[in-house]
């Protein structure tokens, strides 16, 4: 079982773009291959053969090079999408099922869905949503869907994949300086911009059916990417089994509050980090919390398939979707409850949906302020934020 899992996970490694010059060429899905060797880089520049692939200034770095491993593919072996095309909700509904997971990002009136059946094979989309230059990212090994503003100072950056991992997490690079960036933290860790920090932008994994219902005029990332991939097929079958160890993880020992591959929704406000376990969310449906003096509500609802479970994403088990917001309206704190299948606040008895919008009652039409909240496996979040408080009981 473990050998089969590793083989499936490393399927992407053989997707190195032999057809880079002609990305619409033959499918790159292999039938067999040898696993990449998880050999650490030396603790100092140059970073093995990376100096032949990158023009990165390896004399500048903020992390131990021993923590950086090859994931298998070379630079851009998992090809990012640099000129994304979008289709209508109606068109996308022909190839997406209601339970399939998508990354939901919105800037102003511009609402977009990035299906994980595409993101799993590309991991990075360089885009502009509304008037915001954003990069939308997904690391399957950590289950992390994260959007960043890709402007640093006056410079707009474009990102690619290095083919390297740190604590099993995607390391990106920007094409302008070839600085390496940690996806989980948005921090530049090797190269000219070492120490710089990307600004997180709200992005949430939700079900396609929910996006379609909430944003019928939204835009959906097209499968016309310029590459031939088995979109809809999951190359990480069974990876999110909570009994599995994380793949290619070598880092701090995972704190024992949760199994390493337990799903959490994680937030950080004012320096305080909190993880909300999906097991707890599935039981309660709504959590009220207080984080550095701010009132936070986390909603959970069923109906979103795991992207890392079954052979096809559409058949993944239901893990639901979680979203987080500041629980205040008109300057007043709200306390949300799950009552007879509905989210209702104590203060006005208004009904809310999992998108943080009041749909009935006195506050109908009110939108709660979204909190940057990221799905993680516990090992991944804890590796970078070991001081995290794990939510267990209401404050």
Buried (B, 14 or more C-beta within 10 A) or exposed (E): EEEEBEBBBBBBBBBBBEBEEEEEEEEBBEEEEEEBEBEBBEEEBBBBEBEEBBEBBBEBBEBEBEBBBBBBBBBBBBBBBBEBEBBEBEEBBEBBBBBBBBBBBBBEEBBBBBBBBBBBBBBBBBBEBEEBBBBBBBBBBBBBBBBBBBBBEEEBBBBBBBBBBBBBBBBBBBBBBBBBBBBBBBBBBBBBBBEBEBEBBBBBBBBBBBBBEBBEEBBBBBBEBEBBBBBBBBBBBBBBBBEBEBBBBBBEEBBEBBBBBBBBBBBBBEEBBBBBBBEBBBEBBBBBBBBEEBBBBBBBBEBBBBBBBBBBBBBBEBBBBBBBBBBBBEEEBBBBBBEEEEBBBEBBEBBBBBBBBBBEBEBEEBEBEBBBBBBBBBBBBBBBBEEBEBBEEEE
